[in-house]
Amino acid sequence: MNTTMQSDLELVFDTSTVVRLEDFLTVGSKIFLQTHFVPLIKMQGFAKEIFLTFRSKGGIDYPILLNVKRQTDHDIDEVHCSGMIISNRNRFEKELLTAKNVAEEALSKNEELQKIRLELEEHQRELELQIRTSAALHRQNLEIFKVISHDLQEPLRKSVLFADLIKSQNTDLPLSATEKLDRIIAFNQHMRDMVMSLQRLGELETSKIVLQNIDFEKLLNEALTLSGIASETVKIDYQIGCKSIYGDEVLIKTMFVELFLNALRFCNSENEFCIIQISTVLVKRNIFIESSEKYRYEDFLKITFADNGIGFNADSSKVFQVFQRGEQFDKVSPGLAYCRRVVELHFGTIIAKSITGKGAGFTIFLPYKAII
């Protein structure tokens, strides 16, 4: 609103109409106009946030907060005014305060995000170091597997060959010498079996895993056939709660072949039949097995494989070791190390339990994916 001050109380609007400002004000504001407003404008040329109450023709009062500035142009005093209804100002102040709070909250969150980003970068560097270390160990293990499985097989084969040759060409050897040759052959054959186990494990490390949904009962029947177990001496009890399994068909089938052979190898002669019980059920399991205080539960297929054989008297946490030493491992199959590695390649776990003379049991957890 541009006005021209003609006197203390008269203003010219649009240079055509002369009205009295007092006509728009309440009684209290008229007094304030005379005693403070006009003297203040004359003295300093401006005023900020001057409170006046304007009254409309209908008698409605409007509290207004004015900012005014006096300006002289061609010997005419002009007063430039801008005003705001107090209620609107309160609303604008609330909006500004809200915007300020939002900005401060966004800044705080941004600082938290920056902190999280730095922590993630640090974890990424640690992960990169672990990956490099793991890759180096993996390459080293593959080289060791290669050397053991290939370079050692030939000398072992020749040792067995020459021992047999000595026995066949010298039929008049003393009994003690023949027994020692038999022991040499047995030791070398045992060593060859260990080398073959290492070779199979080495092949696992370089194999490509092909994940798919598999008919579990069909897979078990095929594994049973491959193991060569006679149905006259072995009874299989299936309790299949979940009929599909998610994984590499070849590797899992070979794993069950090893489990069948392990059960057959350590049958209890006191039992009429070698009984093998296999059951499956879908369960929820935390995927963070190695990480403490981290939890995320997903579907896992729980497979239980139990037999009524002689069991084993070894520490259940060590039965899956590649090289087993001592009498406590006489009742443990070397193929169990292969089974554990197959399960690990599927990001699962396998647990062994046994009661000597009662049988052995294996619990396998494999990540599950339903058939679409």
C-alpha positions as a Markdown table, in Angstrom:
| # | Residue | x | y | z |
|---|---|---|---|---|
| 1 | Met | 0.0 | 0.0 | 0.0 |
| 2 | Asn | 1.5 | 3.3 | -1.1 |
| 3 | Thr | 0.3 | 6.4 | 0.7 |
| 4 | Thr | 1.2 | 10.0 | 0.7 |
| 5 | Met | 1.4 | 11.8 | 4.1 |
| 6 | Gln | -0.4 | 15.2 | 3.8 |
| 7 | Ser | -0.6 | 15.8 | 7.5 |
| 8 | Asp | -0.3 | 13.8 | 10.6 |
| 9 | Leu | -3.6 | 12.0 | 10.1 |
| 10 | Glu | -4.4 | 12.3 | 6.3 |
| 11 | Leu | -3.3 | 10.0 | 3.6 |
| 12 | Val | -3.8 | 10.2 | -0.2 |
| 13 | Phe | -4.6 | 6.8 | -1.9 |
| 14 | Asp | -3.8 | 6.6 | -5.6 |
| 15 | Thr | -3.4 | 10.4 | -5.5 |
| 16 | Ser | -7.1 | 10.8 | -6.1 |
| 17 | Thr | -8.9 | 10.2 | -2.7 |
| 18 | Val | -8.1 | 11.7 | 0.6 |
| 19 | Val | -9.2 | 9.7 | 3.7 |
| 20 | Arg | -8.3 | 9.7 | 7.3 |
| 21 | Leu | -6.3 | 6.7 | 8.5 |
| 22 | Glu | -8.1 | 7.1 | 11.9 |
| 23 | Asp | -11.4 | 6.1 | 10.1 |
| 24 | Phe | -10.1 | 2.6 | 9.7 |
| 25 | Leu | -8.9 | 2.1 | 13.3 |
| 26 | Thr | -10.3 | 1.2 | 16.6 |
| 27 | Val | -10.2 | 3.8 | 19.5 |
| 28 | Gly | -7.1 | 2.2 | 21.1 |
| 29 | Ser | -5.3 | 2.2 | 17.7 |
| 30 | Lys | -6.3 | 5.8 | 17.1 |
| 31 | Ile | -4.6 | 6.9 | 20.3 |
| 32 | Phe | -1.5 | 4.7 | 19.5 |
| 33 | Leu | -1.4 | 6.3 | 16.0 |
| 34 | Gln | -1.3 | 9.8 | 17.4 |
| 35 | Thr | 1.1 | 9.2 | 20.3 |
| 36 | His | 3.6 | 6.7 | 18.8 |
| 37 | Phe | 3.1 | 5.9 | 15.1 |
| 38 | Val | 3.3 | 9.3 | 13.5 |
| 39 | Pro | 6.1 | 10.6 | 15.8 |
| 40 | Leu | 8.1 | 7.5 | 15.1 |
| 41 | Ile | 7.8 | 7.8 | 11.3 |
| 42 | Lys | 8.8 | 11.5 | 11.5 |
| 43 | Met | 11.7 | 10.8 | 13.8 |
| 44 | Gln | 13.4 | 7.8 | 12.2 |
| 45 | Gly | 11.7 | 7.4 | 8.8 |
| 46 | Phe | 10.6 | 3.7 | 9.4 |
| 47 | Ala | 8.9 | 1.4 | 11.8 |
| 48 | Lys | 8.8 | -2.4 | 12.1 |
| 49 | Glu | 6.0 | -4.6 | 13.4 |
| 50 | Ile | 3.7 | -1.8 | 14.5 |
| 51 | Phe | 0.5 | -3.3 | 15.8 |
| 52 | Leu | -2.8 | -1.6 | 14.8 |
| 53 | Thr | -6.3 | -2.9 | 14.9 |
| 54 | Phe | -8.4 | -2.1 | 11.8 |
| 55 | Arg | -12.2 | -2.2 | 11.9 |
| 56 | Ser | -14.3 | -3.0 | 8.8 |
| 57 | Lys | -17.6 | -1.4 | 7.9 |
| 58 | Gly | -19.3 | -4.4 | 9.3 |
| 59 | Gly | -17.7 | -3.9 | 12.6 |
| 60 | Ile | -15.2 | -6.8 | 12.4 |
| 61 | Asp | -11.8 | -6.1 | 13.9 |
| 62 | Tyr | -8.6 | -7.2 | 12.1 |
| 63 | Pro | -5.3 | -7.1 | 14.1 |
| 64 | Ile | -2.6 | -6.0 | 11.7 |
| 65 | Leu | 1.2 | -6.0 | 12.0 |
| 66 | Leu | 2.6 | -3.2 | 9.9 |
| 67 | Asn | 6.0 | -2.5 | 8.5 |
| 68 | Val | 6.3 | 1.1 | 7.3 |
| 69 | Lys | 9.0 | 3.2 | 5.6 |
| 70 | Arg | 8.9 | 6.9 | 4.9 |
| 71 | Gln | 10.3 | 8.1 | 1.5 |
| 72 | Thr | 10.4 | 11.7 | 0.1 |
| 73 | Asp | 9.9 | 12.2 | -3.6 |
| 74 | His | 9.7 | 15.7 | -5.1 |
| 75 | Asp | 9.0 | 17.2 | -1.7 |
| 76 | Ile | 6.1 | 14.8 | -1.1 |
| 77 | Asp | 6.4 | 12.5 | 1.8 |
| 78 | Glu | 5.3 | 8.9 | 0.9 |
| 79 | Val | 4.9 | 6.1 | 3.4 |
| 80 | His | 5.2 | 2.6 | 2.1 |
| 81 | Cys | 3.3 | 0.1 | 4.2 |
| 82 | Ser | 3.1 | -3.7 | 4.2 |
| 83 | Gly | 0.9 | -5.5 | 6.7 |
| 84 | Met | -0.1 | -9.0 | 7.8 |
| 85 | Ile | -3.1 | -10.2 | 9.7 |
| 86 | Ile | -1.7 | -11.6 | 13.0 |
| 87 | Ser | -3.5 | -14.9 | 12.7 |
| 88 | Asn | -1.8 | -15.4 | 9.3 |
| 89 | Arg | 1.6 | -14.5 | 10.8 |
| 90 | Asn | 1.1 | -17.1 | 13.5 |
| 91 | Arg | 0.4 | -19.7 | 10.8 |
| 92 | Phe | 3.4 | -18.6 | 8.8 |
| 93 | Glu | 5.6 | -18.8 | 11.9 |
| 94 | Lys | 4.4 | -22.3 | 12.6 |
| 95 | Glu | 5.1 | -23.3 | 9.0 |
| 96 | Leu | 8.6 | -21.8 | 9.2 |
| 97 | Leu | 9.2 | -23.6 | 12.5 |
| 98 | Thr | 8.0 | -26.9 | 11.0 |
| 99 | Ala | 10.2 | -26.4 | 7.9 |
| 100 | Lys | 13.1 | -25.7 | 10.3 |
| 101 | Asn | 12.5 | -28.8 | 12.2 |
| 102 | Val | 12.3 | -30.9 | 9.0 |
| 103 | Ala | 15.5 | -29.4 | 7.8 |
| 104 | Glu | 17.3 | -30.1 | 11.1 |
| 105 | Glu | 16.0 | -33.6 | 11.1 |
| 106 | Ala | 17.1 | -34.1 | 7.5 |
| 107 | Leu | 20.5 | -32.8 | 8.5 |
| 108 | Ser | 20.7 | -35.1 | 11.4 |
| 109 | Lys | 19.7 | -38.1 | 9.2 |
| 110 | Asn | 22.3 | -37.0 | 6.7 |
| 111 | Glu | 25.0 | -37.1 | 9.3 |
| 112 | Glu | 23.8 | -40.5 | 10.4 |
| 113 | Leu | 23.9 | -41.7 | 6.7 |
| 114 | Gln | 27.4 | -40.3 | 6.3 |
| 115 | Lys | 28.4 | -42.2 | 9.4 |
| 116 | Ile | 26.8 | -45.4 | 8.1 |
| 117 | Arg | 28.4 | -44.9 | 4.7 |
| 118 | Leu | 31.9 | -44.7 | 6.3 |
| 119 | Glu | 31.2 | -47.8 | 8.4 |
| 120 | Leu | 30.0 | -49.6 | 5.2 |
| 121 | Glu | 33.2 | -48.6 | 3.4 |
| 122 | Glu | 35.3 | -49.9 | 6.3 |
| 123 | His | 33.4 | -53.2 | 6.3 |
| 124 | Gln | 33.8 | -53.4 | 2.5 |
| 125 | Arg | 37.6 | -53.0 | 2.9 |
| 126 | Glu | 37.6 | -55.8 | 5.5 |
| 127 | Leu | 35.4 | -58.0 | 3.3 |
| 128 | Glu | 37.7 | -57.4 | 0.3 |
| 129 | Leu | 40.7 | -58.4 | 2.4 |
| 130 | Gln | 38.9 | -61.6 | 3.6 |
| 131 | Ile | 37.9 | -62.4 | 0.0 |
| 132 | Arg | 41.5 | -62.0 | -1.2 |
| 133 | Thr | 42.8 | -64.2 | 1.6 |
| 134 | Ser | 40.1 | -66.8 | 1.0 |
| 135 | Ala | 40.9 | -66.8 | -2.8 |
| 136 | Ala | 44.6 | -67.2 | -2.1 |
| 137 | Leu | 43.9 | -70.1 | 0.3 |
| 138 | His | 41.5 | -71.6 | -2.3 |
| 139 | Arg | 44.2 | -71.5 | -5.0 |
| 140 | Gln | 46.7 | -73.0 | -2.6 |
| 141 | Asn | 44.4 | -75.8 | -1.6 |
| 142 | Leu | 43.7 | -76.6 | -5.3 |
| 143 | Glu | 47.4 | -76.9 | -6.0 |
| 144 | Ile | 47.8 | -79.2 | -2.9 |
| 145 | Phe | 44.9 | -81.3 | -4.1 |
| 146 | Lys | 46.5 | -81.5 | -7.6 |
| 147 | Val | 49.9 | -82.6 | -6.3 |
| 148 | Ile | 48.5 | -85.2 | -3.9 |
| 149 | Ser | 45.9 | -86.7 | -6.1 |
| 150 | His | 48.1 | -86.9 | -9.2 |
| 151 | Asp | 51.7 | -87.0 | -8.3 |
| 152 | Leu | 51.3 | -89.5 | -5.4 |
| 153 | Gln | 49.1 | -92.0 | -7.1 |
| 154 | Glu | 51.8 | -93.3 | -9.4 |
| 155 | Pro | 54.4 | -94.1 | -6.7 |
| 156 | Leu | 51.7 | -95.8 | -4.6 |
| 157 | Arg | 50.5 | -97.8 | -7.6 |
| 158 | Lys | 54.1 | -98.9 | -8.3 |
| 159 | Ser | 54.7 | -99.9 | -4.7 |
| 160 | Val | 51.7 | -102.2 | -4.7 |
| 161 | Leu | 52.7 | -103.6 | -8.1 |
| 162 | Phe | 56.3 | -104.4 | -7.0 |
| 163 | Ala | 55.1 | -105.9 | -3.7 |
| 164 | Asp | 52.8 | -108.2 | -5.7 |
| 165 | Leu | 55.5 | -109.0 | -8.1 |
| 166 | Ile | 57.9 | -110.0 | -5.3 |
| 167 | Lys | 55.3 | -112.3 | -3.8 |
| 168 | Ser | 54.5 | -114.0 | -7.2 |
| 169 | Gln | 58.1 | -114.5 | -8.2 |
| 170 | Asn | 59.3 | -115.8 | -4.8 |
| 171 | Thr | 56.9 | -118.4 | -3.6 |
| 172 | Asp | 59.4 | -119.8 | -1.1 |
| 173 | Leu | 59.6 | -116.6 | 1.0 |
| 174 | Pro | 59.5 | -117.0 | 4.7 |
| 175 | Leu | 56.0 | -116.5 | 6.2 |
| 176 | Ser | 57.2 | -113.3 | 8.1 |
| 177 | Ala | 58.4 | -111.8 | 4.8 |
| 178 | Thr | 55.1 | -112.6 | 3.1 |
| 179 | Glu | 53.2 | -111.0 | 6.0 |
| 180 | Lys | 55.3 | -107.8 | 5.7 |
| 181 | Leu | 54.7 | -107.6 | 2.0 |
| 182 | Asp | 50.9 | -108.0 | 2.6 |
| 183 | Arg | 51.1 | -105.1 | 5.2 |
| 184 | Ile | 53.0 | -103.0 | 2.6 |
| 185 | Ile | 50.3 | -103.6 | 0.1 |
| 186 | Ala | 47.5 | -102.8 | 2.6 |
| 187 | Phe | 49.2 | -99.6 | 3.7 |
| 188 | Asn | 49.7 | -98.4 | 0.2 |
| 189 | Gln | 46.1 | -99.3 | -0.7 |
| 190 | His | 44.9 | -97.3 | 2.3 |
| 191 | Met | 47.0 | -94.4 | 1.1 |
| 192 | Arg | 45.6 | -94.7 | -2.4 |
| 193 | Asp | 42.1 | -94.5 | -0.9 |
| 194 | Met | 43.0 | -91.4 | 1.0 |
| 195 | Val | 44.5 | -89.8 | -2.2 |
| 196 | Met | 41.3 | -90.7 | -4.1 |
| 197 | Ser | 39.2 | -89.0 | -1.4 |
| 198 | Leu | 41.3 | -85.9 | -1.7 |
| 199 | Gln | 40.9 | -86.0 | -5.5 |
| 200 | Arg | 37.2 | -86.1 | -5.2 |
| 201 | Leu | 37.2 | -83.2 | -2.8 |
| 202 | Gly | 39.4 | -81.2 | -5.1 |
| 203 | Glu | 37.0 | -81.9 | -8.0 |
| 204 | Leu | 34.2 | -80.5 | -5.8 |
| 205 | Glu | 36.0 | -77.2 | -5.5 |
| 206 | Thr | 36.1 | -76.7 | -9.2 |
| 207 | Ser | 32.7 | -78.1 | -10.0 |
| 208 | Lys | 29.9 | -75.8 | -11.2 |
| 209 | Ile | 26.8 | -76.0 | -9.0 |
| 210 | Val | 23.5 | -76.2 | -10.9 |
| 211 | Leu | 20.6 | -75.5 | -8.5 |
| 212 | Gln | 17.2 | -76.8 | -9.4 |
| 213 | Asn | 14.1 | -78.4 | -7.8 |
| 214 | Ile | 14.4 | -82.2 | -7.6 |
| 215 | Asp | 12.0 | -85.0 | -6.9 |
| 216 | Phe | 13.5 | -86.2 | -3.6 |
| 217 | Glu | 12.1 | -89.7 | -3.5 |
| 218 | Lys | 13.2 | -90.4 | -7.1 |
| 219 | Leu | 16.7 | -89.1 | -6.2 |
| 220 | Leu | 16.9 | -91.4 | -3.2 |
| 221 | Asn | 15.9 | -94.5 | -5.2 |
| 222 | Glu | 18.5 | -93.7 | -7.9 |
| 223 | Ala | 21.2 | -93.2 | -5.1 |
| 224 | Leu | 20.1 | -96.5 | -3.6 |
| 225 | Thr | 20.6 | -98.2 | -6.9 |
| 226 | Leu | 24.0 | -96.7 | -7.5 |
| 227 | Ser | 25.2 | -97.8 | -4.0 |
| 228 | Gly | 24.5 | -101.4 | -4.9 |
| 229 | Ile | 22.7 | -102.2 | -1.7 |
| 230 | Ala | 20.7 | -105.5 | -1.8 |
| 231 | Ser | 17.1 | -105.1 | -0.8 |
| 232 | Glu | 17.3 | -108.6 | 0.9 |
| 233 | Thr | 19.5 | -107.2 | 3.7 |
| 234 | Val | 18.5 | -103.6 | 3.9 |
| 235 | Lys | 15.2 | -102.0 | 4.6 |
| 236 | Ile | 14.5 | -98.3 | 3.8 |
| 237 | Asp | 11.8 | -96.4 | 5.6 |
| 238 | Tyr | 10.8 | -93.1 | 3.9 |
| 239 | Gln | 8.9 | -90.5 | 5.8 |
| 240 | Ile | 8.9 | -87.7 | 3.2 |
| 241 | Gly | 7.1 | -84.6 | 4.5 |
| 242 | Cys | 8.5 | -82.4 | 1.7 |
| 243 | Lys | 8.7 | -84.2 | -1.6 |
| 244 | Ser | 11.1 | -81.7 | -3.4 |
| 245 | Ile | 14.7 | -80.8 | -2.7 |
| 246 | Tyr | 16.5 | -77.7 | -4.0 |
| 247 | Gly | 20.1 | -78.2 | -5.1 |
| 248 | Asp | 22.6 | -79.8 | -7.5 |
| 249 | Glu | 21.1 | -83.2 | -8.5 |
| 250 | Val | 24.4 | -84.9 | -9.2 |
| 251 | Leu | 26.2 | -83.8 | -6.0 |
| 252 | Ile | 23.3 | -84.5 | -3.7 |
| 253 | Lys | 22.7 | -87.9 | -5.2 |
| 254 | Thr | 26.4 | -88.8 | -4.7 |
| 255 | Met | 26.1 | -87.5 | -1.1 |
| 256 | Phe | 23.3 | -90.0 | -0.5 |
| 257 | Val | 25.3 | -92.8 | -2.2 |
| 258 | Glu | 28.0 | -92.1 | 0.4 |
| 259 | Leu | 25.5 | -92.1 | 3.3 |
| 260 | Phe | 24.0 | -95.4 | 2.1 |
| 261 | Leu | 27.5 | -97.0 | 1.8 |
| 262 | Asn | 28.4 | -95.7 | 5.2 |
| 263 | Ala | 25.3 | -97.4 | 6.7 |
| 264 | Leu | 26.1 | -100.6 | 4.8 |
| 265 | Arg | 29.7 | -100.6 | 5.8 |
| 266 | Phe | 29.0 | -100.4 | 9.5 |
| 267 | Cys | 25.9 | -102.6 | 9.8 |
| 268 | Asn | 25.4 | -104.4 | 13.1 |
| 269 | Ser | 25.7 | -108.1 | 12.6 |
| 270 | Glu | 23.4 | -108.7 | 15.5 |
| 271 | Asn | 20.5 | -107.2 | 13.6 |
| 272 | Glu | 18.5 | -109.2 | 11.1 |
| 273 | Phe | 18.3 | -106.2 | 8.7 |
| 274 | Cys | 20.1 | -103.0 | 8.2 |
| 275 | Ile | 17.4 | -100.4 | 8.6 |
| 276 | Ile | 17.8 | -96.9 | 7.2 |
| 277 | Gln | 15.2 | -94.2 | 8.1 |
| 278 | Ile | 15.0 | -91.1 | 6.0 |
| 279 | Ser | 12.6 | -88.2 | 6.8 |
| 280 | Thr | 12.2 | -84.6 | 5.6 |
| 281 | Val | 10.3 | -81.6 | 7.0 |
| 282 | Leu | 10.3 | -77.9 | 6.2 |
| 283 | Val | 11.6 | -75.7 | 9.0 |
| 284 | Lys | 12.5 | -72.1 | 9.6 |
| 285 | Arg | 16.2 | -71.5 | 10.4 |
| 286 | Asn | 18.5 | -68.6 | 11.0 |
| 287 | Ile | 20.8 | -68.1 | 7.9 |
| 288 | Phe | 23.4 | -66.2 | 10.1 |
| 289 | Ile | 25.0 | -69.3 | 11.6 |
| 290 | Glu | 28.5 | -67.9 | 11.9 |
| 291 | Ser | 27.5 | -64.3 | 12.8 |
| 292 | Ser | 26.5 | -63.6 | 16.4 |
| 293 | Glu | 23.4 | -61.4 | 17.2 |
| 294 | Lys | 22.2 | -61.5 | 13.6 |
| 295 | Tyr | 18.9 | -63.1 | 12.8 |
| 296 | Arg | 17.0 | -63.8 | 9.6 |
| 297 | Tyr | 14.9 | -66.8 | 9.3 |
| 298 | Glu | 14.3 | -68.5 | 6.0 |
| 299 | Asp | 12.9 | -71.9 | 4.8 |
| 300 | Phe | 15.2 | -74.9 | 5.1 |
| 301 | Leu | 14.7 | -78.5 | 4.3 |
| 302 | Lys | 15.6 | -80.7 | 7.3 |
| 303 | Ile | 16.7 | -84.2 | 6.3 |
| 304 | Thr | 17.2 | -86.9 | 8.9 |
| 305 | Phe | 19.2 | -90.0 | 7.9 |
| 306 | Ala | 19.5 | -92.7 | 10.6 |
| 307 | Asp | 20.6 | -96.3 | 10.6 |
| 308 | Asn | 20.7 | -99.1 | 13.2 |
| 309 | Gly | 24.4 | -100.0 | 12.6 |
| 310 | Ile | 27.2 | -100.2 | 15.1 |
| 311 | Gly | 27.6 | -96.4 | 15.2 |
| 312 | Phe | 30.8 | -94.6 | 15.9 |
| 313 | Asn | 32.7 | -93.7 | 19.1 |
| 314 | Ala | 34.4 | -90.7 | 17.7 |
| 315 | Asp | 33.8 | -87.0 | 18.5 |
| 316 | Ser | 30.8 | -86.1 | 16.3 |
| 317 | Ser | 32.4 | -82.8 | 15.4 |
| 318 | Lys | 35.4 | -84.6 | 13.9 |
| 319 | Val | 33.8 | -87.4 | 11.9 |
| 320 | Phe | 33.7 | -85.2 | 8.8 |
| 321 | Gln | 37.5 | -84.6 | 8.8 |
| 322 | Val | 39.3 | -85.6 | 5.6 |
| 323 | Phe | 42.1 | -87.5 | 7.5 |
| 324 | Gln | 41.0 | -89.4 | 10.5 |
| 325 | Arg | 43.5 | -91.0 | 12.8 |
| 326 | Gly | 43.2 | -93.4 | 15.8 |
| 327 | Glu | 41.0 | -96.3 | 16.7 |
| 328 | Gln | 38.1 | -94.0 | 17.5 |
| 329 | Phe | 37.7 | -93.5 | 13.7 |
| 330 | Asp | 37.6 | -97.1 | 12.8 |
| 331 | Lys | 33.8 | -96.9 | 12.4 |
| 332 | Val | 33.8 | -93.7 | 10.4 |
| 333 | Ser | 33.6 | -93.6 | 6.6 |
| 334 | Pro | 36.0 | -91.3 | 4.7 |
| 335 | Gly | 33.1 | -90.4 | 2.4 |
| 336 | Leu | 31.6 | -88.3 | 5.2 |
| 337 | Ala | 34.1 | -85.5 | 4.5 |
| 338 | Tyr | 32.7 | -85.5 | 0.9 |
| 339 | Cys | 29.1 | -85.3 | 2.3 |
| 340 | Arg | 30.0 | -82.3 | 4.5 |
| 341 | Arg | 31.6 | -80.4 | 1.6 |
| 342 | Val | 28.5 | -81.0 | -0.7 |
| 343 | Val | 26.3 | -79.6 | 2.1 |
| 344 | Glu | 28.6 | -76.6 | 2.6 |
| 345 | Leu | 28.5 | -75.8 | -1.2 |
| 346 | His | 24.8 | -75.6 | -0.9 |
| 347 | Phe | 25.1 | -73.2 | 2.1 |
| 348 | Gly | 23.7 | -75.8 | 4.5 |
| 349 | Thr | 24.9 | -77.6 | 7.6 |
| 350 | Ile | 25.2 | -81.3 | 8.5 |
| 351 | Ile | 25.3 | -82.7 | 12.1 |
| 352 | Ala | 26.3 | -86.2 | 13.1 |
| 353 | Lys | 25.2 | -88.0 | 16.2 |
| 354 | Ser | 25.7 | -91.6 | 17.3 |
| 355 | Ile | 25.2 | -94.1 | 20.1 |
| 356 | Thr | 27.8 | -96.9 | 20.0 |
| 357 | Gly | 26.1 | -100.1 | 19.1 |
| 358 | Lys | 22.8 | -98.4 | 18.4 |
| 359 | Gly | 23.5 | -96.7 | 15.1 |
| 360 | Ala | 24.4 | -93.3 | 13.6 |
| 361 | Gly | 22.3 | -90.4 | 12.6 |
| 362 | Phe | 22.9 | -87.4 | 10.3 |
| 363 | Thr | 20.8 | -84.2 | 10.2 |
| 364 | Ile | 21.1 | -82.1 | 7.1 |
| 365 | Phe | 19.8 | -78.6 | 6.6 |
| 366 | Leu | 19.6 | -77.3 | 3.1 |
| 367 | Pro | 18.1 | -73.9 | 1.9 |
| 368 | Tyr | 14.7 | -74.6 | 0.3 |
| 369 | Lys | 13.0 | -73.1 | -2.7 |
| 370 | Ala | 9.5 | -74.2 | -3.5 |
| 371 | Ile | 8.5 | -75.4 | -7.0 |
| 372 | Ile | 6.9 | -72.6 | -8.9 |
